[in-house]
Each structure stands twice: as structure tokens, then as C-alpha cells.
């Protein structure tokens, strides 16, 4: 792939062409021009610091930054990984200091409102950044659902760089052994549970089940409600109504939680304590036929022999079963924004533009397994063959998420609201409260939090 820089009245236009993975810098301006551009020189490079989730910060540093430096050798990017539970607080603390340490923040889906409200992020479509934006950086090429994760009150504060949605993984071998056809994206929840009866099996003849139908989030965790909400949305329900008031404490909400709870009947023993890691390992070890989890784990679950016993041929991927209205999923996008106080605006935006370009998305997907957000990437020829079915499922899921408003509450108080849902959904799943009681309490508390 060639990457050509040319001066234009709008700023700088970077033309990308060719195949992802073989980046070559062509037609570089003189060092003086680079210094003028704020992109550094060999003698005086620009340093860009990024705060990110420690779950992938180190990988991006070692894998993606060298690819970026094939294009911009004088922009030195450093990722600092922070544990997820501490990440938002540290971002807000840094952003509100007189001289923030970080130029770029990698932000989880529901956090943009909090950061925007304290003035932490730059407007990526505002005059300053627009003058640095490549003419061929096509905003309209992004799928609406992931792009919207970086928007708040009409301002685009961040771009999708590690897009994600809840998806259904299924083990073809276990379906075949149970004498069942593979599920399709049109399968309903009733049909799913009919299959589940046959997927729980004793394979060694000792009289005890040793493979099960499903595993997912059941534990008291901030992400457990996303499973329930995907069912809620698929049944035509929503978290909030048009006025912003809680709208889930009704028959649709209760029915959806009962569906989530019913999964426990077909899950491994102890599944009530399972969350992200436990359910993921059960699926990777071939113990469960279905996994409802974040799609970004596909590569490490179906492709990488160092982390899974499964192969690409064994693992199918699609949206969650169909409810009363549509299929289910849930948006969970990692977006990246530029700190509003950065002194390295051009270098920071150069990195984010590269990372969120079609070429950058392809490199990120093939080398790291991150999901793209651009329609052209998802409908084009993938860099690796295993990405083909993944891209098709992801494009479908973006459309489903957009149609059903399938994402967490968008508010500066979203984390507090999510924790309330986590507490009450957990009580409902554990049988400590009825669905009606749990959601009446949750709705009352969330209404107060969001005022």
C-alpha cells in the first residue's frame, strides 16, 4: 500500500491505495515541511501519548504502532494501559488537570457523554481538526451505529477504532453430534430453547451431562445487563422512553429477563457465577454449543491455537436469536478522541485518521482481530479468509443495533445507571427478587440518577 502526502488548501491530503499490510511512505515532504505540519522530524519527533484499556494497549503498541510508523516515522506513539475498572476515572482526572499528560483517549461506548460534558475532548468535525482532515477521509462510509458511539449532542468527539457488538458463537461440531442443523440468524428464542434440550448431553456414558447448550454473562457485572437488554430490544422494548424516563419495568422487560434466566437451565453447573472469561473458556474448550459474548474475541476463539481448542471450520458467528420484533445484539464500541488541551493536535489526528481509515481498519483486523466500522471494509475483500463470515455477521449486527437502539444509556450518568441495572438483573437471575420487583426498583433508582 502506498501512502502519499500532498499539500492542499484544506490542509493535507493523504492518499491510500493498494493492499493492507505493506505500507510504504512515498513523496515525503522535506523535514522543514514536516515540522511545519506538526508531524515531527527525525531530529525532533512528536510524542503522542494515549490512555487505553490495558486489555489491548500492549498489543496495539507492539503490533499497530510499527505499522503506523511506516507512514509517519517521526510521530512516536506511546500507549499506557490502565485496568478497565479504573480507566474512566483516570481519564477524567487527567483531562481536568491544567496540563493533561495524554493527547488521545481510548474510550468505551457509554463514556463519551461524561468526557464531553467536562470539556475533555476536541470536536473532530470542528474547524481546527477539519483543516487537518484528509479529503478522502469519508465520514459517510462509517456505519451509523458505531460512529454514533463517539457523538454527543450533535458533536463528533471520537471515531470508532475497535468496534464491537454482542454476537452468538456456535460450535458446529456439537450441533452435528446432537443431530441438529446449524442455527441461522432467523432462529427464534423458542427454536433456540427447543434445540437446547438436545444440546445438553452425556458424551462419555457416565450418566452426567458433560456438554451444555449455552454460556454467557450471569454474574453480577456491569456487562451482564447487556444480555438481558439485547433480548429486551429484540422483543420491542427499550431502556428509556422518548422523554428519557425508564421504560423497562413492564411485561416486556420481565419476559426478557425470564428468557435470560432460562438460559441457566442449559448452562454448565455454576454458570450463575460466570461472566466474560468463564463463559469464553467453556466455549473454547468445546464444553458449550453456544456462547453469547463480544464478537471481538472471535480471532482468539476460532483462529489462534494458542488460546483455543477450536478451529475456524467449527465456529459459526451471527446475531442473537430473534425476539418478538427482530434479532438481538448490543453495541459496545471503543472509540478514540483527542484531548481538547493537546499541543500535538496534528500528530494525534494523523494517528486516529490512519487507525480509522479503511486501510488502518484492515491492518487492525488482520493483525490484532479488532472489528472495523466502515461499510466499505465490511463489504470489501477481507485481508484474511476467516474474516469473511465475521464481516457479514458484523454488518448485519450494526444494522440490527441501529434499528433497535441496542446500546447502553447515553448520559453523563450512564455508569451509575448501568450499575443499578447490574445489581437488579443479578438479583433477578439469582432468584433473590422477581423480575417485577427488580425492575421496579431499578426504574425508580435510575430515574433519580438521570434527573
N, C-alpha and C positions, 0 to 999 in steps of 0.2 A: 504494500500500500504506500502510495506517495502522499506526502503532506506538504503542500506548497503555501507559503505565506506571501501575500501581496498587500500593499498599502491600498486603501480605498478611502473615500470621503467619509464613510460610515465608521472607519476605524481600521480594522484589519480583517481580511477575509482569508480563512484557511480552507483550502480545497482538499477534500479527502477522496481518494479513489483507490481501487484495487482491492486486494484481499487482506482481511484482518490477520494480524499476527506477524507481518513482515513490514514494519514501519520504517520508512526511510525519509530522512529530512532532506528536502530539496529546496533550492532557491532561497537559502537563508539570507536575510539582510545582513549588513555589516554590523559589527559589535556595537557601534555607536547607535545604530537604529534600534537594536535590541534594548539597549539601555534606555533609550527614549521611550520604548514601548512598555517599560516596566517588567520586562521578561528576563532581565539579567544579562551578564556576560560571563565568559569563562573565568575572568579575573574577579568578578563581583556578582556571584549568583544571587538570585532571590530565594529567600527561605519562606515556605508556606507550611504552616502547622495546622493539623487537622485533628479534632477530637472526635473519636468514633467508638463504637461498641468494641470491647476487647475480643468479642467472639470472632470478628473477622479483620480487625485492624492490622494484625501482624501479617496475615496472608496478603492483604492488599498492599502493604508496604513492600513485601518481598517479591510479589508477582506483578502487580499492576504499575507501581511507580517506575520500575525499569522500562516498561513499555511506553509510558508517558515520556520518559526522558530520552527516548529515541527521537521524539519530536521536539521536545523542549529541554535540551540538555542543561540549561542554565537556571531552571526552576527546580529547586531542591524541596521535595515534599516529604514531610515527616508526619506519620500517623501516631497518635498517642491513644492507646486503648484504655478504656475505662469500663469497669463492670456495669452491666445494664442497669442494675438497681440504683447505681449512683450517678448515672450519666446525665439525666436531665438536670438534677440539682447542680452538678458541676458546670454544666453549660450555662445555666442561668447565673451562677456566681461569677464565672469568668466574663460573661457578656456585660454584666452590670459594673464591672470594675472600671476604673478610669482608663487603664491601658490593658485591654484584654490580651492574653497570650496567644489566642487562636484566631486564625484567619478564616477557617472553614469549620462548620459544624455539621456532622452527620446525624440526622435527626429521625426519630421514629415517627410513624404516621400521625399519632394524635398530639404531638408536641408543638407543631408549628404555631397554633394559636397562643400558647403560653409565651413562646420566644418572640413572636411578633408583637404581642402586647407590651413587652418591656423594651421594644426597640432594638432587639438583638441582631436582626437580620436585614440585609440590604434588599431593596426591590430589584429583582433580576430583570424586570422589563422597564425599569426606570431609565432616565436619561443617561446617567453615568455608565451603567452596565450596557445599555443598548448601544452606546458608541464603541464598545469593545466586542460586540457580538458578531460572529461570522454571518455573512449574508446568506449562507446556506445552512445555518442552524435553524431547522424547521420546527417551530413550536407546534404547528398543527399536526405534525407527524406523531406526536405523543398520544397514546390512548388517554382518553379523558379521565378515567378513574385514577390511574397512578399520578398523572400530572396534578390533579386536584388536591392530592395529599399535601402538596407544597404551597397551596394557596390559602389566603385568609383575608376575608373582607375585600375581595377583588384585587388583591396584590399577590403577585407570584414571588414568594420568598425562597423557594427551593425547587430543585429539579430531582426527579427520580433517578437513583443510581444503583439501587438494589431492590428492585420491585419484588413483591411477594403477595401471595394470596393463599388462603386455606384451600387445599386440594385433597382429593381422595386418591390414595395409592392402593393398588390391589395386587395380590400375588396370584399370577396366572396359574402357577403350578398347584396351589391349594384349591383354586376353583375347579381345575381339571380333576384333581384327586377326589373332590366331593361330587363329581358328576354334574357340575353346573356350568352353564355358558358364562362367558365373561360378561360383567356388567357393562352397561352403556351409560352415557350422560343423560339418557331419558329415563333411567330406572327410578322408580318412586321409593319413598320410605317403606311403604307396605311391601313392595317387592324385595327391598333390601332385607327386611326382617324375615321374610319367607326363606330367602337364601341363607340367612344367618343360622337358622335352625339346623341346616345341613353342613355348615362350615365348622361347627364345633364338633371335633371328632377325637376318638381314641385311636391313635395310629400304631401303637405298639402292643395292643391287646391286653393291657393290664387293668382294664376296666375304668380307667380315668382319662378324661379329656386331656390331650396334650397339645392340641392346636385349637385356636379360637377364631371367631369371626371378625373381631374388631378391637382396636385400642385407640385411645385418643386422650385428650385432657379431661380429667375428672377431679383432680386435686384442687384445693383452694389456692388459686393462682390468678393473676390479673388477666391471663390469656384464656382461661377456661371459659369465661362467658362468650368468647368469640364462636365457640362451637354451638352453644345454645342460640346465639344471635343469628348465625347462618341459617339455622332451622327456622327461627322466628321470621326472618326476612323471606325465606323461601315459602313460608306459609302466608305471606302478605302482610306481616306485622312490621313494626318499626320501634326503635328505642324512644324516639321523640316525635311529637306531632308537629304540625306546621308552626305552632306558636312556641315551640321549644320545650313543651311540657312532657314529662314521661308518659309513654303510650303503650307500655308493655305489660302493665298489670291488668290483664284481661284474659279471656279464654284462649286467644292465640298464643300469648306468652306462656300460659300454663301448659297448654298442649305441647308446645315446643320443648319445654323443659322435661316433660314426661318422655318425649322421644329421646332426648339426650340421656336421661336416666335409664331408659330401657336398654341402651347400648351396654350397660353393665352386665346384663343377663347373658351376653355373648362375648364378654371380655375375659382376659385371664384373671385368676384369683389375685386379689389385692389391687385390682385396677382402680379402685376408688382413690388410691394414693398416687396414681400415675399422672404425669404431665408430659412435657415435651420429650425429655430424654428417655423416660421409661417406655413410653409407647413407641418411640422411634427404634429403640433397641429390640423390642419384642418383634417388630415388623422385620427389621434387618436380619434377625436370627431365624426367620421363617416360621414364627410361632403364631402369627395372626394373619388372616387373609386380607384385612382392610386396615388402613391407617388414615385417620383424618388429621393432617398436620400441614405445616407450612411447606409449600411447594419447593422452596429454595433448597431443601435437603435432598432433592432428587438425585443429584450427582453423587453425593456421598452414600446414598441408599441403593442406587441401581448401577452405578458405574465404577466406583472406586473399590477395588477388592481389599484395600487396607481397612475399610470401615464397615463392610457389609458382606454377608454370605450370598447375596442375591446377584442376579445379572440383569442387564438391560432387557433381555428377552422375557424375563419373569415378571417385571414390574410395569403395570399399567398405571396411567395417571389421567384424571378427569375431575370435573366438578363434583360436589357432594350431591346426594340424591335429591330428587325433585319433591318439593312440598306441595301445598295446595295451589300455588301460583307458578313457581319456577324452580329451577335448580338452586343450589346453595353454594356460597363461598364467603370469604371475608377478606377485605383488603388490609394488607399490612406492609406499607411501603417505607423503605429507608430512603429519605430524601436528603439532599445536601444543599446548604445555604451558605452564603458569605457573610461573615460578621460585619455589621454596619460600621464598625470603627477600624476596620483593617487598613493598613497602609500599603497592602500588597493586592490591591483590587484586581489589576490586570492579570497577574500571575495566578491568583486564586480562581478567577473566572476561566482562564485558559485551561486549568486542570479540570474544572467542572464541565466545561464545554466538551473537552476531549472525552471524559468519562461517560457523558450522557449522549455523545454522538452515536450514530449508527455503528461506526467502526469501533468506538470505545465499548459500546454495549456488547458487540460480538466478541471482542477480546475478553471482556469481563465474564461473559457466559462460558466461553470455551475453556479458559484457563482457571477460573475460580468457581463457576457454576451459578453466578448471580443471574437473575432474570432481567431481561430487557423490558422497556416500556414503550418503545416505538413500534408503530404499526408496520413500518417498512422492514424492521428487523424481524418481527414475528411472522411476517408473510413471505420473507425472502428465503434464500437458501442458507440454512444454518451452518456455522463453522464446523460443527461436529454432527455426525448422523444421529446420535442419541437425542439431540436437541429437537429434532423434527416433531415428534409427538408431544413433547413438552411445550413447545411453542404453540401448537394448536390448542392444547388444553388451557394454556395461559391466556391466549387471545379470547377464547370463549369465556374464561373466568372474569376477565376485565369487563366484558360486555354484561355478564350477569351481575357483577358487583355494581356497575353503573346503573343498571335498571332497578336494582333492589336497594340502593343506598346502603350497601353492605360494608360499613366501616364503623369504628368506634365513635363515640360522641365527639363532635368538633366544638371545643370550648376551651378557654384558658383553665377551666376546672375539670378537664376530661380525666386526668389521672385519679382525682378524688372520686369522680363518678364511677370510674372503672373498678376501683377498689370496693366500692359499695356493691356493685354487681358481682364481683368475685366472692365476697362474703356470703351474699344471699343465694347465689347459684350453688355454691358449695353446700350450704345448709340444705337446699332442696335436693341435691344429688345424694347427700348422705342420709336423707330421711329425717333430718333434725327439724324440718319445717315443711309444711305443704307448699306446693308451688304458689298457691294463692297467698298464703301468709308471707312467704319470702318476697314475692314481688310487690305486695302492698307496702311492706317495709322499705324495700329498695326504692320504689317510686317516691315515697314520702321523703326519704333522705336525699335522693338525687334532686328533687325539686328544690329543696332548701340550698343544696350546694350550688346549683346553677343560677340562683337568683342574683 
